[in-house]
Structures are given as structure tokens and as C-alpha cells.
Amino acid sequence: MNELAIKDLLYKLADDQLILGHRNSEWTGFGPILEEDIAFSSMAQDKIGHSLAFYTLLQELGEADPDTVAFTRNANQFHNSQLVELPNGEYDFSLIRHFLYDNAEIIRFEMLSQSSYEPIAKVATKLKGEVKYHVLHANTWIKNLGSSTEEAILRLQSSLNEAIPYALGMFEPSQYEQELIEAGVYAGEEAVKAEWLKRIQAVIEKTDLKLPDLATVEPKLGGRYGEHTEHLQPLLDEMAEVFKIDPTAEW
Amino acid sequence: MYGGGNVFEATKFDDLQTEDPAKLAEFEARIARGEKIEPNDWMPQLYRKQLIRMIEQHAHSEIIGALPEGTWITRAPGFRRKMAQMAKVQDEVGHAQLLYSAAETLGKTREQMLTDLINGKSKYSNVFNYPAFTWADSNIISWLIDAGAIVNQMANAKGSYGPYSRALERICAEEAFHLKYGHDAVVHMATGTPKQREMIQAALNRWWPPIMTFFGPSDKMSTHTETLMRWKVKMASNDECRQQFLDMYVPKIWELGLTVPDPNLKKNMETGQWEYTEPDWDEFKRVINGDGPCNAERLAVRRTAEERGAWVRRALLNPKAKYVKPLA
């Protein structure tokens, strides 16, 4: 198996989770109700833990240690989708993003748990049970709020419209896509996207929300290749603020 | 954490005049026998009022206390600290949830309590009106403020109100981990690079005065609390808690080669008591009444969170649902 292809996949997975975990953690102390404050904090811990698991696999393939990789790269070296780096905005945007992201994430984990590349299969098998709860959380809240007050429905609809182009960007194929599919690492981004669409539609149908016509949506691409919005670098600077005081120190 | 330094209203003799003497005697006898008082049991109005006040202050301290450390979650250095800091602050918010439920069993809703918090009507632990300037400040809070809270809460866990003492038992179990986390972080700083040592000493210097006021005013100046002690609402005096804290933690601070910024701090071997420079109680009163470095900011953050989340709470309201007190 081409090691570059595997590394590219691992970076994508790890960076998505690190950045979304970081964003989720920004809700600590600010949630609309205490229970949601706690829920976002839980998911943040899981996501960051998952990113660590994938960075550890990268280290085994010869990349630098997880702290160095996570805390010292610049935005143009990150492979996350732009969706996860966008600011939290209001709770409606964070919830919609969480819904769109985790419904894709679980499919990737399900596929990867069957992967021909054993180290990834092991990690994905171990972690997918946690992602299942993230999906359950997102779907429950979308169903509840998505058919509640007019105010809530309007807010969620507008966030959904705003997030969809970025969500489609999650499925930007890598330069090794064909290779990964042929080697049985996973079924590739087109397959993840097709299944994702089915699943999110099934939830949205139970609400008063409408999925925008995807044929008219221009996906926001580039994240997988290091092109990011203006929001990622400040996030990384903040994350590394203490670490960079002395990267050789033990904190 | 974070309970401590509760401010009690002075008990007025009149408050008890209206109570049924036979019921009051039975209530006091139950407490003297070490029984727990449960939500639906008879209790004097004063007991109810003081407990709501105390548990509510404690709950507010947890969510406000999550703010100074919470700001360091996104800046925590390295995976290990980032994950631990998140888990730790999340625990504190979870404690608030437990405590609001305990207070609700006495007849005040969470919504009312949060409204009183943002209106400035109810208090929270005064130490959180001080800023956490650096990562090291956050470490000092995790270690020493949590340590202080444990001293206070271990005592209060033996108190007479069932729901509060059960909540405190669970909280103390989690606090024990926070204490280990905070200590570990401080050890790394104190035994690390010169820059790290400088950071942690500076943070200790900044936090020492607020820490010394954490348990509340000196017993000499506290309002009368005999009734509250007899009712096992307040389980130890402010000075007793402060002495116990100094006994347990000053040697640990010195062990790390750090200094405590109080030239008068020493243990008097004859009395067994710590002697120290009396904290500035005028400043304490000023800050608790709203004029501290961060009062306005803390409440503004809380108010913003409440306002921004209001639509979610409105959407969740089911007009057919009836308010039910949480299980104790």
C-alpha cells in the first residue's frame, strides 16, 4: 500500500476531529442549557481523543509526535474540511454543523472498521461506538428543534443553507482516492457522500426543515489540500499560544 | 469545586418565633440524632431559606468558576493537558447541574436561580472575580482552589440536608481527581524550565490573597452562625477550614520550592495554629459587592450565554408539561 495515500487519509481524519473538537470545546460555559454545555464538552473530548489516536498512527508511520503535529503546523499544512474550522456562531449553526459532520463521520468509521489497512480498522472499530452517540445526539436535537417554534426552525434553516456548501466540501476526493478504493482501505468519498445524503434526508424529513437543492450548491473545496478560510490560522495560533512559549518544555 | 466562603444572612431570633415549637423541637432532635432531612420533611422556613441560599451560591460558583479555567481549554499546551482541562471544567458544569437540582428540591427553580445570578442578586465564590492571566493561573486554580473547595465540601457533605450532602459526596469524588490534575500541572511547572517556574510563582503570588479569603471572613467578624451550626447547615467555621487548608497545602507548596507571598505565614508550634497576615477584608467586601476586577465580565458572559440560548429554551418548552421538582 502506498504510504503517502494512507498518511493523507489519516491527516484528513485527524485534522477534522482536532479542529471540530476544539470548536466544540469553545461551548464550555456558554451552552444554551447546562445539559448542552456538558454534551458539547463530552463530544469535544471524544473528538480530540480520536484525533490523537489517528495522529498516533501517523507517528507510527514516521511522522512527528502528536503534540508537534497538532500544535506547530500552520493552516496551509492542515487537511481538515473548511466546515469544521468555521466559528461556532450561534447554537443553531453549531448544532447543524455537528449534525452534518457526525452523520458523515460515522459512515467513514463504519467503512474504515472494515478496512484492509489493519491499524486504521482497529482504531475505527474501537471508536465508532462513541461517534454513534454523537450522531444520536445530533439527530435527536435536530428532530426536536427542527419541528418546534417558528423561530427555531428559521434559525436552523438559515444555518443549514449556510453550512451545506461547506458540508459538501467534506467529500472532496484526495489525490489518492482511486488507489485507496482499489486497495480496499475504504469505499471513497463519493460512496460516503451518497450514504450521508440518505441518512441526513431521513432525519430532515421528520422536521419542518428543507434540504437545499444540492444541484444548485457549489461545494466549498480546498480544505483537504491546505486551502482554508481566514478562521483556521487564528484558531491554531490560540491553540498553540502556551505550547509555543517553549515547545521543548514539559507542560 | 468550588463552594466556600458562603455568605449567610444573620439569623434573627424573630425568624423562629413563628414556627411550631413542637415541630421545631422534633426537627432539631432528628438532626441531633444524625438523621438527614429530606425534601418533603417538615423544616423551619429559616432552614429552607439558608439552604437554598447556600446551595444556590455553590451552584453559581461552579458555572462562574468554569469561566476562568474554561478560557484556557483552547490554549492548553499539548494533548494531555487539553483533554484533562476539558474534562475538568466539564465536571464543574456537571456539578452545577447536580447542585441546581438539589436546590430545586427546596422550592426554587433553576431558571429563578440563574435569573438571580445575572441580576447580581445572588452571590458566588468571590475568588472567581479575579482573572486567570496565564496558563499557570489556571493550574493554581485547579490545584489550590479545588483543594480549598474539598476542605469545605468534605465538611458540608456531613450536613443535615439529604440531597445536598449526597450531591457533595459525588462532587468530592470528582474533585479528588481535579486535585491530582492540578497538582500534577503545578509540579510540571515548578520543576520545569526557568520560564515555567517564573510563571507558576507569579500565578501563586497573584492568587494567594484571594485563596486566603476563600473560606470567608474570619470567625471574629462573621455573623452569628450558631443556629446554622446546630442545624448542620454550616459544618465548620471559616477559620477552622482555613487552618486545615494551610496545614495540608503550605508544606506541599514549599516542597516544590515555591514561596508563599506572606512574610508572616508560619505555624505556631505551641498553639498548632497557622499565623498569617490578616487578609484585606475590606477588599473582600468590596469585591463581593460587585467591585472586583472581573465581576462585570463574569456576569456579562453569563448574561450573554442566557440571552443567546433563550430561543433554545423557548423551543424546548412544552406548554402541556407541568413543572416537577427533580428527584432528590
Boltz contact constraints between the chains, C-beta under 6 A:
constraints:
  - contact:
      token1: [A, 25]
      token2: [B, 73]
      max_distance: 6.0
  - contact:
      token1: [A, 25]
      token2: [B, 86]
      max_distance: 6.0
  - contact:
      token1: [A, 28]
      token2: [B, 70]
      max_distance: 6.0
  - contact:
      token1: [A, 28]
      token2: [B, 73]
      max_distance: 6.0
  - contact:
      token1: [A, 28]
      token2: [B, 89]
      max_distance: 6.0
  - contact:
      token1: [A, 29]
      token2: [B, 66]
      max_distance: 6.0
  - contact:
      token1: [A, 29]
      token2: [B, 67]
      max_distance: 6.0
  - contact:
      token1: [A, 29]
      token2: [B, 70]
      max_distance: 6.0
  - contact:
      token1: [A, 30]
      token2: [B, 305]
      max_distance: 6.0
  - contact:
      token1: [A, 32]
      token2: [B, 309]
      max_distance: 6.0
  - contact:
      token1: [A, 32]
      token2: [B, 312]
      max_distance: 6.0
  - contact:
      token1: [A, 34]
      token2: [B, 97]
      max_distance: 6.0
  - contact:
      token1: [A, 37]
      token2: [B, 93]
      max_distance: 6.0
  - contact:
      token1: [A, 38]
      token2: [B, 90]
      max_distance: 6.0
  - contact:
      token1: [A, 38]
      token2: [B, 93]
      max_distance: 6.0
  - contact:
      token1: [A, 38]
      token2: [B, 94]
      max_distance: 6.0
  - contact:
      token1: [A, 41]
      token2: [B, 90]
      max_distance: 6.0
  - contact:
      token1: [A, 44]
      token2: [B, 86]
      max_distance: 6.0
  - contact:
      token1: [A, 45]
      token2: [B, 83]
      max_distance: 6.0
  - contact:
      token1: [A, 45]
      token2: [B, 86]
      max_distance: 6.0
  - contact:
      token1: [A, 45]
      token2: [B, 87]
      max_distance: 6.0
  - contact:
      token1: [A, 48]
      token2: [B, 83]
      max_distance: 6.0
  - contact:
      token1: [A, 52]
      token2: [B, 79]
      max_distance: 6.0
  - contact:
      token1: [A, 66]
      token2: [B, 79]
      max_distance: 6.0
  - contact:
      token1: [A, 67]
      token2: [B, 78]
      max_distance: 6.0
  - contact:
      token1: [A, 91]
      token2: [B, 312]
      max_distance: 6.0
  - contact:
      token1: [A, 145]
      token2: [B, 315]
      max_distance: 6.0
  - contact:
      token1: [A, 148]
      token2: [B, 315]
      max_distance: 6.0
  - contact:
      token1: [A, 149]
      token2: [B, 314]
      max_distance: 6.0
  - contact:
      token1: [A, 149]
      token2: [B, 315]
      max_distance: 6.0
  - contact:
      token1: [A, 151]
      token2: [B, 311]
      max_distance: 6.0
  - contact:
      token1: [A, 152]
      token2: [B, 315]
      max_distance: 6.0
  - contact:
      token1: [A, 238]
      token2: [B, 74]
      max_distance: 6.0
  - contact:
      token1: [A, 238]
      token2: [B, 75]
      max_distance: 6.0
  - contact:
      token1: [A, 241]
      token2: [B, 75]
      max_distance: 6.0
  - contact:
      token1: [A, 242]
      token2: [B, 75]
      max_distance: 6.0
  - contact:
      token1: [A, 242]
      token2: [B, 77]
      max_distance: 6.0
  - contact:
      token1: [A, 242]
      token2: [B, 135]
      max_distance: 6.0
  - contact:
      token1: [A, 243]
      token2: [B, 77]
      max_distance: 6.0
  - contact:
      token1: [A, 246]
      token2: [B, 193]
      max_distance: 6.0
  - contact:
      token1: [A, 249]
      token2: [B, 192]
      max_distance: 6.0
  - contact:
      token1: [A, 249]
      token2: [B, 193]
      max_distance: 6.0
  - contact:
      token1: [A, 249]
      token2: [B, 196]
      max_distance: 6.0
  - contact:
      token1: [A, 250]
      token2: [B, 188]
      max_distance: 6.0
  - contact:
      token1: [A, 251]
      token2: [B, 77]
      max_distance: 6.0
  - contact:
      token1: [A, 251]
      token2: [B, 78]
      max_distance: 6.0
  - contact:
      token1: [A, 251]
      token2: [B, 81]
      max_distance: 6.0
  - contact:
      token1: [A, 251]
      token2: [B, 188]
      max_distance: 6.0
